[in-house]
């Protein structure tokens, strides 16, 4: 006997937002008090994946980047990637404009020939 699809799939919880203080306290429970990620995640009703990512970032920040990108490095990388996308777009626009002007100057007749 098969069950309807809706009954077999888990309903997705809406995305929640957590402030930095909450994240820091959850990370402290894992790093400073030695509790497991799973136990803290269950206690605080979090997904283990989210808490594990917070712990990974905190370890990188605490080790000043020796174990991964620090928060400042991640922010700089995001800013540089955005700037890079913008510069590529501007370069493409300038390249197209230069090609258009080159076509226009070679295809239009000289206006000084009547003198």
Steps between C-alpha positions, in 0.01 A plus 500: 500500500651832399461819695444841346812699426414776748494254788843354425695827465588717795349844504764769469536745782517865398848651502583654833749777572727505802685801636876494552467475879287184478748343256795591724335343804418181307860481378631556855304198617684287245849650510534617859277259690581196290144403415440316176359678196209255492408553865513880475304495174227288661490715813468824302277356225760563229617292208836337556616630163439863595667466839794311350553790252489756783757297695724470194494877448564568867801267498640684197449836674660376821803360317535819292446314175723198555201263483302679229385843391428745777181703499692806378659296222161360393354852492796629298473207259128569446571870443781423254287249309223760468751762384648252252153430350441874466838560333441214255164648407649848453783358289250318278298820455813700410615231257161504324496881489852511353401248233188703415698825471763327285228381260338844489822687418601259222156476338398870493619710202735789562314828534806715412501398128280798394765764580 
